[in-house]
């Protein structure tokens, strides 16, 4: 209840606080797109938007099972 009120106050004051909270870590967005030909030929066509997060790399110490 309090967060929407705070977001509206920040947006009215020109802050970017609430806009930054809504991206949830996604950096790239692939918009939903279908050509006229696809839509006409496939009336049940579903087109989805995809949002991508940056790849996370984790370094692990891996032991060789033969040498220990």
N, C-alpha and C positions, 0 to 999 in steps of 0.2 A: 504494500500500500504506500509505503513511504518512498520507495525507489522511483515509481512513475512520477510522483510529485516532484522529487528532486531532479529527475531528468527533464521535466518540462521547465523547471526554473532555470537549469543550466542552459537549455536550448534557447530560452527567451533571452538569456544574457549573452548568448553567442558562444558558449563553451562547446567544446568538442568531446566532453567527457562521456556523454551517453552514446554518441556515435561510435566512439572507440570501443565501448563495452559490447556492442552488438555484432562485431565482426567475428568473434569467437576464434581468432587465430587464423582465419582463412585469408590467404594473400591473393589468390587468383580466382576468377570466376569465369566459367565458360557459359555464355548465355544460351538459353534454349532457342534453337533455330531449326525451322523446317521449311523447305522450299514449297512453292505452290504445287509442283508436280508430286512431291511426296504426300502432301496433305490430301490431294484429290485422289490419288491411287490407293491410299491407305486411310480410310475414314476413321479407323480406331487407333490411329497413330498417337503414341504418347511421346512427348518431347520434354526432357528434363534438363534443368539447370544443374551444373556441377560446380562445386566449390572445392578448391584444392588448398591443402595446408602444406607448408614446407616440410621436406623430408627430414626426419630426425635420425641422426646417426649416433649409435652408442658403441663405444669401444669396450670390448670384453677381453679379459684375460682367459685364454682357452688353453687347457693343458692337453698335451699329446697323450692319448690313452695308452700308447705302447710304452712310452718312456716315463710317464708320470710327471 
